[in-house]
Amino acid sequence: MTALLFAIGIDGGGTGTRAVLADRHGRELAQGRGGPSGLGLGIERAWASIGAACADAFTRAGLAFDWSQCALGCGLAGVNNAAWLAAFRAQAPLGALAIESDAYTTVVGAHGGAPGLIVALGTGSIAAALDAAGDCRIAGGFGFPSGDEASGAWLGMRALAYAQQALDGRVPRDALADALLAETGANDRDALVQWSCDANQTIYARLAPILIAHRGHPYAAALIAQAGDEIGKMIDALDPHRVLPVALCGGLADALAPSVPARHAARLRAPLDDSAHGALRLALRALAAAEAG
């Protein structure tokens, strides 16, 4: 058996993948990036993106990449789908592997393994609470297009509705509509219909930064306020007694933090670390288990 020399933590979602490479003792060596690896986008694509992120990290560390020397911990979107998870495990190029939801690794990273609550706000969204026994409970995260409230894809789909109304004259054509339409590249009704049919959650999420950049616009302001209300509902569901520290995580965290309801504002904390470092904890456990077994 080849000696396990490295541990890698993976944070994988619908927009991109980040890898944290450490030696067998947990000393961080480098980080790398790859394409989207949420399981809903396809298992082969997920492994290709994870492999690219790992290879990037090894290159940055000046080391040769060999799966057989690695233990991998993954926090991935989509692992709640049993068929996707089984297919992902079946295609694994290594044996020392631990997989949890990206929500689990995010809450572990954000609170250093201590009890706490997170709301992850990226391409998708989900809330997770970790208790003193190490049990993790989830709210939200039912996926695009019906769930993932306050996420980039959720905001983007609703932003597109405004662009559609501006295109056919139901609302005035203004700077927000122009910016949204420019992102889609659509100049007429048929082109916009085609864009919306072809777009997945990753594509819709690209409209969210445009909405946030125009947050002074009445439509954008109302939608961002609605996102804040949805965040509040997720926190209420997991911590009705309002005792846990709360960290907002992900690419939209800073933009949406001011919209979190006042009843939760006093408990907001900056995350101690991120999902990739939470996943690194899983990788180190997998490494230890492989060596013990």
C-alpha positions in Angstrom: 0.0 0.0 0.0 1.3 3.4 -1.0 1.9 5.7 2.0 -0.7 8.5 2.5 1.4 11.7 2.5 -1.3 14.3 1.9 -4.8 15.4 3.0 -7.0 17.5 0.7 -10.1 19.3 1.7 -12.6 20.0 -1.1 -15.4 22.6 -1.2 -17.4 21.9 -4.2 -20.5 23.7 -5.5 -22.3 24.8 -8.6 -20.0 27.7 -9.3 -16.5 26.3 -8.6 -14.3 24.0 -6.6 -11.6 24.9 -4.1 -9.0 22.5 -2.7 -6.9 22.9 0.4 -3.7 20.7 0.3 -2.0 19.8 3.6 0.7 17.3 4.6 -0.3 14.3 6.7 0.0 16.4 9.9 -2.4 19.0 8.7 0.1 21.7 7.8 -1.4 23.6 4.9 0.8 23.6 1.7 -1.3 25.3 -1.0 -4.7 25.9 -2.4 -6.1 25.2 -5.8 -9.2 25.9 -7.9 -11.3 24.0 -10.4 -14.7 24.2 -12.2 -18.1 23.4 -10.7 -18.4 20.1 -8.9 -22.0 20.0 -7.5 -23.2 16.5 -8.1 -26.3 17.8 -9.8 -24.1 18.9 -12.7 -22.9 15.4 -13.4 -20.6 12.9 -11.7 -17.9 12.9 -14.3 -17.8 16.6 -14.3 -17.6 16.7 -10.5 -14.6 14.4 -10.4 -12.9 16.3 -13.3 -13.3 19.6 -11.5 -12.1 18.1 -8.2 -9.1 16.6 -9.9 -8.3 19.9 -11.6 -8.5 21.7 -8.3 -6.2 19.2 -6.6 -3.7 19.3 -9.5 -3.7 23.0 -9.2 -2.9 22.9 -5.5 -0.1 20.4 -6.0 1.4 22.5 -8.8 1.3 25.6 -6.6 3.1 23.6 -3.9 5.7 22.4 -6.3 4.8 18.8 -5.8 3.8 15.9 -8.1 0.1 14.9 -7.9 -0.7 11.2 -7.2 -4.1 10.2 -6.0 -2.6 7.1 -4.3 -0.8 9.3 -1.9 -3.8 11.3 -0.9 -6.7 11.2 1.6 -9.7 13.3 0.4 -12.4 15.0 2.4 -15.3 16.5 0.3 -18.0 18.9 1.2 -20.2 18.8 -1.9 -23.6 20.1 -3.0 -25.9 17.3 -3.9 -24.8 14.5 -1.6 -28.3 14.2 -0.2 -29.3 12.5 -3.4 -28.4 8.8 -2.7 -28.1 7.8 -6.3 -25.7 10.7 -7.1 -23.7 9.9 -4.0 -23.4 6.3 -4.8 -22.3 7.1 -8.4 -19.7 9.6 -7.1 -18.2 7.0 -4.7 -18.1 4.4 -7.4 -16.0 6.6 -9.6 -13.5 7.6 -6.8 -9.9 7.4 -7.9 -8.7 6.8 -4.3 -9.7 4.8 -1.3 -9.2 7.2 1.6 -12.3 9.3 1.0 -14.8 11.1 3.3 -17.9 12.8 1.9 -20.3 15.1 3.6 -22.6 17.9 2.4 -21.1 21.3 1.8 -23.4 22.5 4.6 -21.7 20.2 7.1 -18.2 21.1 6.2 -19.2 24.8 6.1 -20.6 24.7 9.7 -17.5 22.7 10.9 -15.2 25.2 9.4 -17.1 28.3 10.4 -17.3 27.4 14.1 -14.1 25.3 14.4 -16.1 22.2 15.1 -18.0 23.9 18.0 -21.8 24.3 18.2 -23.0 27.0 15.8 -25.2 27.8 12.9 -24.4 28.8 9.3 -26.3 30.0 6.3 -24.4 29.3 3.2 -25.2 31.7 0.4 -23.6 30.9 -2.9 -25.0 29.5 -6.2 -27.4 27.6 -3.9 -28.3 28.1 -0.3 -28.7 26.0 2.8 -28.6 26.5 6.6 -27.0 24.0 9.0 -26.7 23.9 12.8 -24.1 21.8 14.7 -24.9 20.8 18.3 -22.7 19.8 21.1 -23.1 16.1 20.3 -21.8 16.7 16.8 -25.2 16.2 15.1 -25.9 18.4 12.2 -29.4 19.6 11.3 -30.4 21.2 8.0 -32.9 23.8 6.8 -33.5 24.8 3.2 -31.2 23.6 0.5 -34.0 21.8 -1.5 -32.3 22.8 -4.7 -32.9 24.9 -7.8 -35.4 25.9 -9.1 -37.9 25.3 -6.4 -35.7 25.9 -3.3 -32.4 27.5 -2.4 -34.0 30.7 -1.2 -31.7 33.8 -1.0 -29.1 32.1 -3.2 -27.5 33.4 -6.3 -29.6 31.2 -8.6 -32.8 32.2 -6.7 -31.9 35.9 -7.0 -30.9 35.5 -10.6 -34.1 33.8 -11.7 -36.1 36.6 -10.1 -33.9 39.2 -11.7 -34.5 37.6 -15.0 -38.3 38.1 -14.5 -37.6 41.8 -14.3 -35.6 41.8 -17.5 -38.4 39.9 -19.3 -41.0 42.5 -18.2 -38.7 45.3 -19.3 -38.1 43.7 -22.7 -41.8 43.6 -23.6 -42.8 46.9 -21.9 -44.5 45.7 -18.8 -42.0 47.8 -16.8 -39.9 50.7 -18.0 -36.6 49.8 -19.6 -33.9 51.1 -17.2 -30.3 50.6 -16.2 -31.0 47.4 -14.2 -32.9 45.8 -17.1 -30.2 46.8 -19.5 -27.4 45.3 -17.3 -29.4 42.1 -16.9 -30.1 41.8 -20.6 -26.5 42.5 -21.5 -25.4 39.6 -19.3 -27.7 37.2 -21.1 -26.7 38.6 -24.5 -30.3 38.5 -25.6 -31.7 41.4 -27.7 -35.2 40.1 -28.4 -37.9 37.9 -26.9 -36.9 34.7 -28.7 -33.3 35.0 -27.7 -34.2 35.6 -24.0 -36.6 32.6 -24.0 -33.8 30.4 -25.4 -31.3 31.7 -22.8 -33.7 31.0 -20.0 -34.3 27.5 -21.3 -30.6 26.7 -21.6 -29.5 28.3 -18.3 -28.7 26.2 -15.3 -28.3 27.3 -11.7 -24.7 28.4 -12.3 -25.8 30.6 -15.2 -28.7 32.2 -13.3 -26.4 32.9 -10.4 -24.4 35.2 -12.6 -27.3 37.7 -12.6 -27.2 38.0 -8.8 -24.2 40.4 -8.7 -25.9 42.7 -11.2 -28.9 42.8 -8.9 -26.8 43.6 -5.9 -24.9 46.3 -7.8 -28.2 48.0 -8.4 -29.5 47.5 -4.8 -30.8 51.1 -4.8 -33.3 50.2 -7.5 -36.8 49.5 -6.0 -37.1 46.1 -7.5 -33.6 45.0 -6.5 -34.1 46.4 -3.0 -37.4 44.5 -2.5 -35.8 41.3 -3.7 -32.8 41.6 -1.5 -35.1 42.4 1.5 -37.0 39.2 0.6 -33.8 37.3 0.6 -33.1 38.6 4.1 -36.4 37.4 5.3 -35.7 33.9 3.9 -32.4 33.8 5.7 -34.2 34.7 8.9 -36.7 31.8 8.4 -33.9 29.3 8.0 -32.2 30.6 11.2 -35.5 30.4 13.1 -36.1 26.8 12.0 -32.8 25.6 13.3 -32.4 27.8 16.4 -35.8 28.8 17.7 -34.4 29.8 21.1 -31.8 32.0 19.5 -28.8 30.8 21.4 -26.3 29.7 18.7 -23.7 31.9 17.0 -24.6 32.5 13.4 -22.2 32.8 10.5 -23.1 33.8 7.0 -20.9 32.1 4.4 -20.4 32.0 0.7 -20.0 34.6 -2.0 -23.2 36.5 -1.2 -22.7 36.6 2.6 -21.4 40.1 2.8 -23.9 41.5 0.3 -26.9 40.0 2.1 -25.8 40.4 5.8 -27.4 43.9 6.1 -30.7 42.3 5.2 -30.7 39.7 8.0 -33.7 40.5 10.3 -32.8 42.5 13.4 -33.8 39.6 15.7 -30.7 37.7 14.6 -28.2 40.5 13.9 -26.6 40.5 17.4 -25.6 36.8 17.0 -23.9 37.2 13.6 -20.2 36.2 13.7 -17.5 36.1 11.1 -16.7 32.5 10.2 -13.5 31.2 11.7 -12.7 29.3 8.5 -14.4 28.0 5.4 -15.9 24.9 4.0 -12.7 23.7 2.4 -10.9 23.8 5.7 -13.9 22.0 7.3 -13.5 19.3 4.6 -9.7 19.2 5.4 -10.7 18.0 8.9 -12.6 15.1 7.2 -9.6 14.3 5.0 -7.3 14.1 8.1 -9.8 11.8 9.8 -10.0 9.6 6.6 -6.2 9.5 6.5 -6.0 8.4 10.2 -8.7 5.8 9.6 -7.0 4.3 6.6 -3.7 4.0 8.4 -5.4 2.4 11.5 -7.3 0.0 9.3 
